[in-house]
Amino acid sequence: MIVATVRLRNFRNHAETELRFGDGINVLVGDNGQGKTNIVEAVSYLSLTKSFFGATDATVLRIGCEDFDVWGTIMDGRGIGHTVRVGYGKASGEKEYVLDGSHPERLSSVIGEFPVVILSPEHGAVTSGGPGERRKFIDLLLSQTSRSYLEELLEYRRVLKHRNRVLVDEKAGGHFTGSDLEPWTAGLVHHGSKIILRRQRFFQEFLPYVKEAYATLAGGGEDPHVEYAPSAEVDASDIAEEIAAAFRRCLEDRADDERRRGMTLVGPHRDDVWLAINGRGVQEYASQGQHKTLLVALKLAEFFYLRERRNDVPLFLLDDVFSELDRQRSGRILDIVAGLGQTVITTTDDRNLHRAVEWSDRHRRFVIEHGTCRHVTE
């Protein structure tokens, strides 16, 4: 896909800003706090209906303002043009997403229509943080490739919320019958087993992409590995019924612990991903450089996986990435993204980019200062 224009009104630092992107590399350069990342965040609203930071709509509203809007014109992989507007009003506390003049029945139906891959310093937690960060990575990627996965995930979360509520109530009352819990347990197993199965298949498909991307970035001598680590003790199986039976047995084994703690302790919401280089766990043994290289490799792998599954070229958003990498790795990333399609890069220092990119209608450079933007050609 190609984002041709994006316009922000009352969004973070930006009172009124419009950019016309080229279909190649677009660099947003400026000091910290000037509004570069705000533009990337606004683009994520067009594709994902929300901030990639996880910020609330009220948080991104410009201080002292009552509402914000983000507009975009987008060309999808079939060459069809679309107009998108995302608006939020402080008084109502509600968000409005308008695609080609119509309101989608559900915001979740938009996910995957305009595929996007985002890499920012906040994503460092994927390799160095807790399991929740890796689950977010899996879920966003799979939700952009599979509508059925997203629907199962949303339903699983709904069931989980109700099941936890029953566990909390039973713990508070000190009375455990199981009759109130069983319908929610059945739903948890039904939806959760499908999520586990899809995640298992995903990692089998995804690993070759990671290995290839890592080799491109780091050269030979290091072998990355990504492996699904479900909280339920299930064997690798292509049969949902077998996974469901194993999942239920795990819930039964942890039943006393769940009632004592008042929460669901087994399921996709507690899964993890084991990351390794040369057979050694990344969190325990990897150097800072290996963490950075693996993170970029995961995001490049995400890009190529999405491109193949969606039959569309995702937009690649690189937010303040080059300050985290040495010159050699930065050069390799530039060489790669130059051939990927449309890319938006934010940076405080574009000297390396300036030497590597010839500015034109396709490759454009913008200077961001105090929430304003200007296109420069030199």
N, C-alpha and C positions, 0 to 999 in steps of 0.2 A: 504494500500500500504506500501511498504518498500523501503526506500532509502538505497541502499547497499553502494554506494560510492558517494562522491562528491569531485570535484577538482576545485580549483580556480586559475586563473592566472591573475595577474594585477587587482585584485578586492579589492578595499578599501586598507586595510593594508597588504593584502596578495600578495606577488610576485608570489609564487608558493606553494600551500598547498593542500594536499590530505588527506581525512579521509575515513576510512572504518567503517561504523556504525554497531553496533549490532542491532538486531531486537527488543530490549527492550528499556531500559532507557540509553540514551547517555548524559553524562554530560560534558559540556565545561566549565572549570574553569580557571579563570585568573583575573588579576586586570583590572580596567576600562581602556579603550583605547587600549587594546592589540589585539582586533580583534575577540572576541567571537561572538558579534552580527553580524559581517560581514558574518560569516558562515551561520547563520540563514537567513540572508538577501539573500545570494546566493541560499540557498535551496528554498526560495520563488520565485526566478527567474525560477527555474525548474518547479514549479507547477503553478505559476500565471503569468509567463513571465515578471515580474517586481518586484521592491522592495516593500515590505510590508510597508515601511516607506512612500512611495510615492515619493522617491527620483528619480531624472532623471538618465538616463543611463550615461550621462556625469559626474554626481556627484559621482557615485560609481567607476568610472575609477580611478585606482591608479595614484597619482600625478606623472607627468613626463612621463606617458606611452601613447601609441597611441591606444591601444585596450585592451579589456579584454575578457576572456572566462570563462564560468562555465560549467563543465561537470557533468553528473550524470548518475548512473545506478539505475533503479527503477523497482521493481516488483509490478505489479498491483494486484487488488483483485482477478483476475482470475488465478493468478500464472504465468502470461506472463511477461517476462523481456523486458525492454525498455532502450534505450540509448537516452540521451537528451544533446544537447549542445546549450547554449545561448551565442552569441557573439555580441560585439559592437565595431565599429571602429570610432575613433574620426574624421577622415578625411571625411568619408561619413555621419556621424551622424546617421547611420542606425543600427538597431538591427536585428539579425538573430536568429531564433529559428529553430532548427533541431531536429526532432523526428524520431528516427529509420532511419536516413539517408535521410529523406524527409522534405520539407518545408511545414508546414500547409498553406492552402490557406489564412487563417486569424489567427492572434494571438489569437483572442477571442475564436476560436474553441478548444483551448487547455484547457481553464478554465473548471475545473471539472473533467478532465481526471485523474489527480493526486490530490485528495482532501487533503486539508491542513487546519489546524486550528492554528492560531497564537495568542499568548497572550504576550504582552509586556507593559511596562509602558506607551507607547504612546496611548494604547487603553483605558487608564483611562478616556479619553474624551468621551467615549461611554456613561458613566453614569453621568459625570460631565460637559461635554462640550455642544456645540450647536447642533441643529438638524442635521446638515450636517454629524457629526460623527456617529450618529445613522443610518442615511440613508446609509452610507458606510457599516456599519455592516450588515444591511438587504441585500443590493445589492450584496455584495460579497458572502454571504451565499446562497442566492437564485440563483445567477449566477452559483455557483458550483453544484447546484442540478438540474437546469433546463436550458437547452440550449435555449428554447423558451423565457424564461424570459430575459436572457441576450440579445438576439436579439431584443426584444421589447425595452429594456432599451437603447441600443445603437441607435436604430432608433428614440426613443423619444428624446434623447439628440441631435441628428442631427436636428430634426424638431424644437426643442426648440431654438437651435442656430440661425436658419434661421428666426424664428418668432421674436426673440429679435432684430435681425438685422433690420427687417422691422419696428418694433416699434421705434428703435433708429433713423432710417432714417426719419420716419414720424414726430417724435418729432423735429428733427433738421430742417425739412422743414416747420413745422407748418401746414401741410396739411394732413388731415386724411380722407381717402375714405373708407377703410375697404376692398376694393377689393383685394389689395395686401396681406392683412393679412389673409383673410378667408381660402385659401388653407392650410396655416400652422396651423391655428386654428383647421381645420378639422383633420389634421394629429396628432396634439397634443392630441385632444380628443380621436381619434381612438387608438393610442398607450398608452396614459396615462390611459385610463379606464381599459385596460387589466392589466397594472401594478398595479393599485389600487386594482383590484379584486384579483390578486395573492397575494398581500401583506395582504389583509384582511384574506384570507384563511390561509396564513402562520402563522399569529399570533394566530389563533385558534388552529393550530397544534402545535405551538412552546411552548405555555404557560405551558403545563404539564411537558415538559422537564426542563424548568427553575425552576419550583416549586420543582421538584425532586432533581435537582442539588443543589439548595440553601439549602434544608433540609439536604442533605448529608454534606454540608460544615458547616452549622451553627446550626444544630439541630432544635428542635422545637421552637415555640414561635414567629416566624416571618414568615409572608406570603407575598412573592414577587408577583408582578403583572407587566405584560408588555402588553401594549395596543396600537394599531395603531391609530395615530392621523392625518388623511389626511387633507391637507389644503383646499381641496374642500369639501363642506358640502354635503357629500353623506351618505346615509343610508347604514347600513350593508346589502348587497345584493349579491346574487349569480348570478345575471343577469347583464351581461356586458352592455347591452343596457340601463338599468336603471341608471347605474353608469355613462355612457357616457352622458345621458341627463342631469343629475345633474351636472356633470363637466362643460358642456357647459353653463348651467344657471349661474354657479359661475363665469365663464369667462365673460359672458355678464354683470353681476353685477359689475365686477371690471374693465370694459373696460375703463372708464374715468381715473381711477387711473393708469392703465397700460400705457395709452398714455401720461399721464402727467409725469410718471417716466421713460418711455422708456424700460420697461421690463415686462416679464410674471410673474404675481404675484400669480397664482394658478396652482397647479399640483403636481405630484409626486416629482418634484425637490425641493419642499418646505414642504414636509410632515415631520412629527416628530413621535416619539414613546414616550408614557407616561410610565415612570417607577415609581413604587411605592412599598413601604414596609408597610404592615399593613394599606393600604389605604391612606398613606401619600406620597406625591411626593418626590422622591429621591433627586432631585436637591435642594429642599427647606428644607428638614428635615433630610435627612440621615446623619449618622455619617461617619467619614472617614472609619471606619471598615466595615460599611454596604456597602459603595461604593465599596470597594475592594472585599467583599464577593459576591456582586451582579455581578460585572464584571467577576469574575472567574466562577460564576454560569452560566452566559450567554455564556461564551466560552465552558464550559463543555456541556451545552445544545446544542450548535452549533455542537460539536463533535458527540454527540449521534444522533442528527437530520441528520447530513450528513451521518453518518454510515448507518443509516436505509434507507435513500433515495437513496444513491449511491450504496448500497450493497457492500461497500468497507470500510476498516478501514482507516480513515484519519491519516495523520502524524500530531502529536501534537508538536508544537514548543513553548516552554516556555522561554521567554527572560527576564532574571533578575526579575523574579516574586517573588521569595522567600524573597528578601530584602524588599518587600512591605508588607509582611504578618507576623503575629506573629507565634510563634512556633506551636501552636495548629492548626491553619489553614494550615500552611505549611505541618504538618504531615498528615492532612486529604487529602490534594492534592496529596501528595506522595502515600498514600494508594490507591487513585483512579487511578492515572496514571500508577501505576505498573501493572494494569490489562487491560489497554486500547490498548496496541499495541506498536508501535514504538514512542518514545518520545525523543526530543532533548531539553535539559535544559541548559541554560547559568547561571552562578553564579560567584560571587566573593568569596564566602565562601561556600564550599561544606561539612562542618563538619556534618551538619544534614543529608545530602544525603549520606555521607560516612558511617554513622552509620546505615542508613536504607537500603542501597543497597549493595548487595554482587557482586563485580565486576567479570565479566566472559566474555565469547564470546558474550553473549546476552546483558549484561549490561556493558557498556564501559565508561571509564573516559579519558578525554583528557585535557591536560594543554596547554593553549594558551598564548604565550609570543611573543610580538613584531612581530605579523603577522606570527608566526610559530606555528606548532602544533605537539604534541607528545602524543602518547597513553601510559597511565600508568596503571599498573594492581594492584598496592598496594594502 
